[in-house]
Amino acid sequence: MGCCDTPGLMPVETALEKILDQVTALETKSTIALPDAMGHVIADDIRSPINVPPFANSAMDGYAVRTADLVDTDTLTLAGKSFAGIPFDGECQAGQCIRIMTGAQMPEGADAVIMQEETEVDGDTIRFLIKPPANDNVRPIGDDVRLNDVVVAKGSRVTAREMPLLASLGIATVSVLVRPKVAFFSTGDELRPLGEPLEAGQIYDSNRYGIRALLEKFGCDVLDLGIIPDSPEQLRAAFHKASTEADVVVTSGGVSVGEADYTKDILDEQGEIGFWKIAMKPGKPFAFGTINNAWFCGLPGNPVSAMLTLYQLVQPMLAKLAGHTQYQAPQRLTAKASTMFKKRPGRTDFQRGIYSINASGQVEVATTGNQGSGAFNSMHHANCFVVLEQERGRVQAGEDVTIELFNHTMY
């Protein structure tokens, strides 16, 4: 019997598949101003209302010409100028040329642009050193975007790449799907907020800061409910508030089997939860299900475990909930291990690593050192996860490993 067959121990891929099979996208739409659209998911295909460019224009500083005129001569008479925003008023007649700047509208009758470096100027007489083909150095109407083209597809998340595109089309408002609202809190009597002195056995609550940062990067609206002590009454009230005001409830801590972990009992009262022991390191304790009308994700309490499960399991779930159909899992590459990586068979191990390109152009990766689930300093130094397969053991320097590059949410 392999570890995948061990009762209660679920492979990471199976856990994610089960989550995504249950979650469906939110469908409520709203119309917002373009400057406010960053990070939102587009609700309907956006089609271009115009051609871009809306007129044929020059790709160079030079002279607009009629190519037919240069078959039997190499000199033309300058008849005017065309600047960006101030086009030439009239038609380029036979034997004429028009001085033109980059981006300026092509004069009627002209069909090519010869850049100024390929000319000799003598007053209004311009001698051309080349004979260009028709349409040379001309950007035609709709060269970039044509009228009614789909420029941003439904299900795309608006990034800095889409903002100037939509603005260039004169699109002032966009229809977007509502952002998932996520309520989150930490549990544990040992936790203290920042700014307060620590007493014996106490630690600062760091998880909420990492959780909030990632949730906002994921494109969610957040509701921070703070630290909830190990009190059944306070936990019950926190879960009720979170599940009635948000689409998703995320907690850190309280999903293991400790005597003071009341989370499971309360969730059994208010929701339907499947508690998993995932074949994942760090991050074995993880819970997913529903509570009232909200989804529930219970993260482990150790800081690296909480961050990893949120990144690997909750991030794709929230992308689907947001209707982000263009979401792509973080990129994975093969790299050469430049250091040893300690591991025992039994769980897929996500170790923190630093990848680089060596002098030979090969991707290599080194460990950040301490891989304990509470050692967050190693996450600070990492730029990737080293994904070591479930049945794999210790990795020696020189072996090939899979690395997963951090996506934009980690930066």
N, C-alpha and C positions, 0 to 999 in steps of 0.2 A: 504494500500500500504506500503510495507516494504522499507527499505532504498535501497535495491538492485534494486528496481523498480524506484527509483528516477531518472529522466532524467539527463544524464551526469555523474552520479556517478557509476563507474564501480568497481565491486568486484576485489580484488587483484588477485584471481585465474583466473578470466576471462581475465584480462589485460595480465597476463603472458602467458596464452594460446593463445591469439591473436598474441602476439609477436612471440612465438615459431612456430606458424602455418605459419608465413610468411618467417622466416629466413631459409636459406639453407646453408650448409657448403661450405666453400671455397675449391676448388679442386686442386689448384696448389701445386705441390710437389717439394721438393728439397732434395738433399743428403748432409748430414752434418756429421762432425766428432763426435764420441760418446761424447767427453768431452763438446761439444757445444749443446748437445741434451736435457739438463735439461729443463723441462717445455714445450717442444715441443710435438705435438700430432703425433703419429705414423701413417704413411700413408698406410702401408700395413702390414699384419701379418708378424711378425719376427719369423722365424723357426730356430731351433738350427742346426748348421752345424756339431755338434759333440755330442757324448755321454758325460754326466757328472755324475760320474767320467768316464774318458775314459778307465780306467782299474779297475779291482777289487782291493780294498785297505783295509787296516786295520782300524778299528774304535777305536783301543786301542793300547797302548804300551804293548807288550807282546811277544808271540811266535806263529808263524804260524805252524800248525800241519796238519797231515793227520788223520782225526777222526777215520778211520779204524784201525790205528796203536794202538790206545788207548783202544781197546776192551779188549785185553788180557794182557796189561801192563800199567804201569803208568809212565815209564821213557823212554825218547828219547835222542838221541845224537844231540848236537848242531852242525849244519853244516855250518852256516854262518849268515850274517846279511842283512836286507833290510831296507834302510832308505828312507825318502821322497826325491825323485830326484836321488837316487842311489839304484836301485833295486838289489836284489840278482841275480847273474848271474848263472843260472842253474836251475835244478829241485830238489824239495824236495823229496828225495828218502824214501823208506820204512824204518822206524826206526829213521828217522831224524826229526829235527825241526829247524826253522829259527827264530832268534831274529828279531823282526819287530817293527817299530815305527808307531805311528798314521799317517795315510795318505800314508804310503809306499805301493808300489805295492805288491800284494800277489804273492809269488813264485809259479811257475807252480807245480802242484801236491798237494799243501796245500789247505785245504778247510775250515779251521776255525782258529780263533785266541783265545788263552787263555791269559788273562791279567796277567801281571807279579806278581800281588798279590796272584794269585792262583798257584804259583809254588815254588819249592825249588831247588836251584842251587848248584851244586857241580862240579865246573870246567865246562867241556863240557857235563856233565850229568844233564839233567833237569827232575825233578820229578814233575808231574802234579797232583794237588789235586782234580781236577774235570774232568769229561768226557763230553765235549761239544757236542752239535748236529752239524751237518754239517751247514756251513755258519754262525756260531755264530761269532759275532763281525766282520763281513765282509760286506763292502759296495760293492754291485755288480756293474758291468758296467751299466751306465745309471740309477743308483739309484735315482738321483736327476732330471736329464733331459735326455730324449732319443733323439737320432738323428731324426731330422725333426719334433719334437714337436713344436707347437706354444707356444712360451715363452712370447711374448708380442703381444696382439691382436691389430689389426687396430682400431684406435680411442682411444687408451689409451694415457694418458699424462705421459711422462717420469718423474719419481720422483727419489729420492735417493734410493728407493727400487729396481728400474729397472737398474740403472747404474752399480752396481757391477755384477748383473746377466748377462747383455749383455757383460760386460768385461770378465767375466769368460768363455764365449763362444768364445772369440777371435773376437767379432764383433767390427770392427773399425769405421764403418760408418753406418748410419741409414737413411731411407727414411722418411721424415716428411712432414706434411702439412704446408704451409706457415702460420705464425702467423697473426691473424687479426691486422691491423694497425688502431689505434684509435687516432683521433685528438680531442683535448679538449681545452676549454677555459672558463673563467669566464666572466660574463657580469655585468656591473653596474658602474655608476659614483662614487659610494661611496667606491669602493674597491681600496686599495693601496697595492703595493708589499711590501714584508718584507724588513726591513732596512730603510724605509722612515718614517719620522715623520707623525703622524696623525693630520689632521686638523678637525675642527668641522664637525660632521656628517659622518666622515669617519671610516672605519674599515679595518683591514688587510684581504687580500684574503687567507683564509685557505682552501677553498674547493679544489683548484687545487692540493694541497699536498696530501690530502686524496684520491682524484680521481686517481692521478698518482700512488700512492702506491697500491691501489686495482687493477688498470688495469694491472700493471706489475705482481702482484700476480696472476691475472687471466690468465697470459701467453700471453699478448698482447705487440706489439711494439707501442710506444706512440709518439705523436707529440704534444708538449705543445705550444699553441699559445698565452698563457699569459692572460692578462686582456684586454677585449674589452669594451670601454666606451659605454654609451647609445647613440650611433651615428648611424643612419641608414646606412651611407656610410661605416663606419668602420665595422659594423656588416655584411653588405652585402659582403665586401671584405673577411672578416674572414670566413664566411660560404662558399664562393666560393673556397678559398684556402683549407679549411679543407675537403670539399666534393670531391675535385678533387685529393687530395693526400692521402686519407685514406679510409678504408672500412667502418668506423663508425665515426660519429661526436657526441661528448658528450659535452653538455654545462651545466653550473649551473647558475641559475637565468634567469629571462626574460621570463618565461613560464606561468606567472600568468596573471592578468588582469589589471596591473597598467598602468597609462597613458604613462609612459616612457618605457614600455616593447614593443620594436619594433620587437622582435624575431618572433612573430607569422606572422606579415605582410611580413617579408622577407622570411620566410619559405613558405608562400603561393605563393610567386613569384617563388621560386627555387625548391620547392618540393611538396610532397603530405603528409600532416601531419594530423593525427587524434589526436586532443587534448583531453585529458581525465581529468576528475576529479575523481581520484581513491578513493574508499572507504578504505583509508589507512591512518593511523596516526602514526608518522608524514609522510608527503610525498604526500599529495593529489595532488598538481600540478605536472603533469608528462606528457611529450609528446613523442610520438613515431611515426616514419614514415620514409620517404626517402627524401633525398635531392640530386639532381643530381643522381650519381650512388652509393651514400653511404646511409647507415642506419643512422637515427638520433634518439638520446635519449636526451630529454631535462629534466634535473634534477631541482628540486626546488632549491632556493637560500639558504635557511637555512641549516647550515652545517650538522645537524643530518639527516634532510630530504634527502639531497643530498647523503650522505653515505648510508642510508637505501635503497633508491630506486635503487642506483647503485648495492648494494649487493643483493637485493631481485629480481629485475627485469632484470637488465643489465647483471649480472654475468651468469645466465643460458643462456641468449641469446648469449653472447660471446662464451660460451662453445659450443653451437650448431654451431655457425659460424666457430669456430676453428676445427670442426669435432670431438670434444671430446665426443664420444658416451658412454664412461664409467663414465661421470659426474654424481655425485649423489648430490641431494639437501642436505643442512645442516640437521644434525640429530635432530629429535624432541623427547622429552621425557615428561612424566607426572611428575610434581613436586608439592610439598605442599607449598603453599604460607606462608612464615613466617612473612610477613608484608602485610599491606593493599596496594592495587593497585587501584588508582582512574581511572575511565573510564566512558564514556557515550556511550550508544548504538549508532550505526550508521556507525562505521568504524572499520575495523580490526586494532587493536592497537599493535604496536611492541614496547614494553617498554624495557628499558635497565635494566638488572637484574644481580644479582650475585648468582649463584647456588653453592651448596655444598652438601656433604653427611654428615648427622648427625650421632650421636652415634649409632642409631638403623639401620643404613644403608639405610635410606630413603633420596631420593633427595628432597631438599628444596631450595626455591629461595626467595631472598629479593630484594626490589627495590634499585636502586642506588640513589634514591632521585629525584631531579628536572628532569622532563621528557619533558621539553620544547624543541621545535625543534631547538632552538639555543644554548641549554645547552650541549656543547660537552664534558665537563668534566665528565659527567655521562657515556658517551661512553667509556672514558678512563678507568673507574673503572669496567666496565661490563665484563662479560665473556659469556653472552648469551642474547638472546631476549626473553622476556615473551610475547607470542603470544596470545592476548586476542580476542576472536571471535567477529565478527562484531556486533552481536545483544546483546552481553554481557555487563553488567553494572559493577558497582564497585565490586571489589573482596575483600573479607574479609580474614584476616589471618586464615589459617587452610583449605581454599578451595583448590581444585586441579586446577592447571593451566598447560598449555602446554608451555614448554620452547624449544627454538631452540639454540643448542650449536653453537658457532662460529666455522666455518671451518678454514682451514689453512690460508685462505686469510686474516684473521683478526689478524694473529700473525706474 
